């Protein structure tokens, strides 16, 4: 495989991983906030 091709595929994999990680973090934050709001609205 050509070195530039390897570098390009590595960059695309890294960028996709970083975007997926950011989306996952946002989803986790949303779930955490919703859970915190539910806990605050429904104290047990």
TIMI-2910 file (N, C-alpha, C, CB; in pm, 1 decimal, decimal comma, always signed):
<rs>
+----------+----------+----------+----------+----------+----------+----------+----------+----------+----------+----------+----------+------+
!      n_x !      n_y !      n_z !     ca_x !     ca_y !     ca_z !      c_x !      c_y !      c_z !     cb_x !     cb_y !     cb_z ! resn !
+----------+----------+----------+----------+----------+----------+----------+----------+----------+----------+----------+----------+------+
!    +86,1 !   -119,7 !     +0,0 !     +0,0 !     +0,0 !     +0,0 !    +89,1 !   +123,9 !     +0,0 !    -97,1 !     +1,0 !   +124,3 !  Unk !
!    +41,0 !   +225,5 !    -67,1 !   +118,4 !   +348,9 !    -76,2 !   +114,1 !   +422,5 !    +57,5 !    +64,6 !   +439,3 !   -190,1 !  Unk !
!   +225,8 !   +482,7 !    +99,5 !   +227,6 !   +551,8 !   +230,5 !   +121,8 !   +661,0 !   +241,8 !   +364,6 !   +612,8 !   +255,1 !  Unk !
!   +101,3 !   +737,5 !   +133,9 !     +1,8 !   +845,7 !   +141,4 !   -138,2 !   +787,5 !   +159,7 !     +6,9 !   +934,1 !    +13,6 !  Unk !
!   -165,5 !   +673,5 !    +94,1 !   -295,8 !   +608,8 !   +111,5 !   -312,9 !   +565,4 !   +257,6 !   -309,9 !   +486,5 !    +15,7 !  Unk !
!   -208,8 !   +508,4 !   +315,3 !   -216,5 !   +464,6 !   +455,0 !   -242,4 !   +583,9 !   +545,3 !    -86,6 !   +392,4 !   +497,4 !  Unk !
!   -171,4 !   +693,5 !   +519,9 !   -187,2 !   +812,4 !   +603,2 !   -328,4 !   +866,9 !   +589,1 !    -83,7 !   +920,2 !   +565,4 !  Unk !
!   -380,3 !   +868,3 !   +465,7 !   -514,8 !   +922,4 !   +444,4 !   -618,9 !   +836,6 !   +516,6 !   -547,2 !   +930,1 !   +293,2 !  Unk !
!   -607,7 !   +704,0 !   +502,9 !   -706,0 !   +617,1 !   +568,1 !   -694,3 !   +630,8 !   +719,6 !   -686,1 !   +469,0 !   +525,1 !  Unk !
!   -572,4 !   +644,4 !   +769,9 !   -554,7 !   +662,9 !   +913,5 !   -619,8 !   +791,8 !   +960,0 !   -406,6 !   +663,0 !   +949,6 !  Unk !
!   -604,3 !   +898,7 !   +879,8 !   -666,8 !  +1026,3 !   +916,8 !   -818,3 !  +1013,7 !   +916,5 !   -622,9 !  +1138,3 !   +820,7 !  Unk !
!   -873,0 !   +947,3 !   +815,4 !  -1019,0 !   +934,0 !   +808,4 !  -1069,5 !   +851,3 !   +926,0 !  -1062,1 !   +869,1 !   +674,5 !  Unk !
!   -997,8 !   +744,7 !   +959,8 !  -1038,7 !   +662,0 !  +1073,9 !  -1033,2 !   +744,1 !  +1201,4 !   -948,9 !   +536,6 !  +1086,7 !  Unk !
!   -926,6 !   +823,8 !  +1216,5 !   -912,6 !   +904,3 !  +1338,5 !  -1021,8 !  +1009,7 !  +1346,0 !   -774,2 !   +971,4 !  +1344,0 !  Unk !
!  -1051,2 !  +1076,4 !  +1233,2 !  -1155,1 !  +1180,2 !  +1235,5 !  -1290,8 !  +1117,7 !  +1264,9 !  -1159,2 !  +1257,0 !  +1101,0 !  Unk !
!  -1320,0 !  +1002,7 !  +1207,0 !  -1446,6 !   +935,3 !  +1234,9 !  -1454,7 !   +893,7 !  +1380,4 !  -1463,8 !   +813,5 !  +1144,6 !  Unk !
!  -1342,3 !   +846,5 !  +1435,4 !  -1342,5 !   +805,5 !  +1576,1 !  -1366,3 !   +925,8 !  +1665,4 !  -1209,7 !   +736,5 !  +1613,7 !  Unk !
!  -1301,3 !  +1039,5 !  +1634,5 !  -1316,6 !  +1157,9 !  +1719,8 !  -1460,1 !  +1209,8 !  +1713,4 !  -1217,6 !  +1268,8 !  +1677,4 !  Unk !
!  -1521,2 !  +1211,1 !  +1594,8 !  -1659,2 !  +1259,1 !  +1585,0 !  -1752,5 !  +1164,2 !  +1658,7 !  -1702,3 !  +1272,9 !  +1437,2 !  Unk !
!  -1729,5 !  +1033,1 !  +1644,5 !  -1814,2 !   +937,1 !  +1715,9 !  -1798,8 !   +954,0 !  +1866,3 !  -1779,5 !   +792,9 !  +1674,8 !  Unk !
!  -1675,4 !   +978,2 !  +1911,9 !  -1652,6 !   +995,4 !  +2055,0 !  -1723,4 !  +1121,4 !  +2104,4 !  -1501,4 !  +1002,6 !  +2085,7 !  Unk !
!  -1716,0 !  +1229,9 !  +2026,5 !  -1783,2 !  +1353,3 !  +2066,8 !  -1934,0 !  +1332,4 !  +2071,6 !  -1748,3 !  +1468,3 !  +1970,4 !  Unk !
!  -1989,0 !  +1262,2 !  +1972,5 !  -2133,4 !  +1235,5 !  +1972,3 !  -2169,6 !  +1148,9 !  +2092,1 !  -2177,1 !  +1166,3 !  +1840,3 !  Unk !
!  -2087,7 !  +1049,8 !  +2121,4 !  -2114,4 !   +964,7 !  +2236,9 !  -2110,8 !  +1044,0 !  +2365,8 !  -2014,3 !   +850,9 !  +2243,4 !  Unk !
!  -2015,1 !  +1135,8 !  +2377,0 !  -2007,2 !  +1218,7 !  +2497,2 !  -2131,9 !  +1305,1 !  +2508,7 !  -1880,4 !  +1307,0 !  +2495,1 !  Unk !
!  -2178,8 !  +1362,3 !  +2397,6 !  -2298,8 !  +1446,9 !  +2401,2 !  -2419,6 !  +1364,8 !  +2443,7 !  -2324,3 !  +1512,2 !  +2263,2 !  Unk !
!  -2432,2 !  +1243,7 !  +2390,5 !  -2545,7 !  +1157,5 !  +2427,0 !  -2538,5 !  +1122,3 !  +2575,2 !  -2547,2 !  +1028,0 !  +2340,7 !  Unk !
!  -2418,6 !  +1088,8 !  +2623,5 !  -2403,4 !  +1055,9 !  +2765,6 !  -2440,4 !  +1175,7 !  +2851,9 !  -2259,2 !  +1010,7 !  +2796,2 !  Unk !
!  -2399,2 !  +1296,1 !  +2811,1 !  -2432,8 !  +1416,4 !  +2888,0 !  -2583,4 !  +1437,0 !  +2889,0 !  -2362,0 !  +1540,8 !  +2829,5 !  Unk !
!  -2649,3 !  +1416,9 !  +2774,4 !  -2795,5 !  +1433,1 !  +2768,5 !  -2862,9 !  +1333,6 !  +2862,3 !  -2847,5 !  +1413,9 !  +2623,4 !  Unk !
!  -2820,5 !  +1207,9 !  +2857,5 !  -2880,5 !  +1106,1 !  +2945,0 !  -2856,4 !  +1142,4 !  +3090,7 !  -2822,6 !   +965,3 !  +2914,4 !  Unk !
!  -2735,0 !  +1188,0 !  +3121,5 !  -2702,5 !  +1224,1 !  +3259,8 !  -2789,4 !  +1340,1 !  +3306,1 !  -2553,3 !  +1260,7 !  +3273,1 !  Unk !
!  -2805,7 !  +1442,2 !  +3220,0 !  -2887,4 !  +1559,0 !  +3257,1 !  -3032,6 !  +1517,0 !  +3275,7 !  -2877,1 !  +1670,5 !  +3149,3 !  Unk !
!  -3084,2 !  +1433,0 !  +3185,7 !  -3223,9 !  +1388,0 !  +3197,5 !  -3241,6 !  +1309,5 !  +3327,0 !  -3265,2 !  +1300,7 !  +3074,8 !  Unk !
!  -3145,4 !  +1222,4 !  +3359,0 !  -3155,4 !  +1145,7 !  +3483,9 !  -3151,5 !  +1239,6 !  +3603,8 !  -3041,3 !  +1041,4 !  +3493,7 !  Unk !
!  -3063,7 !  +1338,9 !  +3599,9 !  -3053,3 !  +1433,2 !  +3711,6 !  -3183,8 !  +1510,6 !  +3726,4 !  -2934,6 !  +1530,8 !  +3690,7 !  Unk !
!  -3243,7 !  +1551,6 !  +3613,4 !  -3370,9 !  +1624,5 !  +3619,7 !  -3479,5 !  +1534,7 !  +3677,1 !  -3412,0 !  +1676,0 !  +3479,5 !  Unk !
!  -3483,3 !  +1408,3 !  +3634,3 !  -3584,0 !  +1316,1 !  +3687,1 !  -3564,2 !  +1295,8 !  +3836,7 !  -3577,8 !  +1180,9 !  +3613,7 !  Unk !
!  -3439,1 !  +1284,9 !  +3880,5 !  -3412,2 !  +1268,2 !  +4023,5 !  -3459,4 !  +1391,7 !  +4099,3 !  -3261,2 !  +1243,2 !  +4048,9 !  Unk !
!  -3435,7 !  +1511,2 !  +4042,8 !  -3476,3 !  +1634,5 !  +4109,9 !  -3627,5 !  +1648,9 !  +4112,9 !  -3414,1 !  +1755,1 !  +4041,3 !  Unk !
!  -3694,9 !  +1604,9 !  +4005,5 !  -3840,8 !  +1618,4 !  +4000,5 !  -3907,9 !  +1511,1 !  +4084,9 !  -3890,9 !  +1610,3 !  +3855,5 !  Unk !
!  -3846,5 !  +1393,3 !  +4092,8 !  -3907,2 !  +1282,4 !  +4167,6 !  -3814,5 !  +1239,0 !  +4280,6 !  -3937,7 !  +1162,4 !  +4073,7 !  Unk !
!  -3805,1 !  +1315,9 !  +4387,3 !  -3717,8 !  +1273,9 !  +4498,1 !  -3775,4 !  +1153,3 !  +4569,4 !  -3697,4 !  +1388,8 !  +4597,8 !  Unk !
!  -3688,8 !  +1057,8 !  +4598,6 !  -3736,0 !   +936,0 !  +4664,6 !  -3689,8 !   +934,7 !  +4809,3 !  -3685,7 !   +810,0 !  +4590,7 !  Unk !
+----------+----------+----------+----------+----------+----------+----------+----------+----------+----------+----------+----------+------+
</rs>
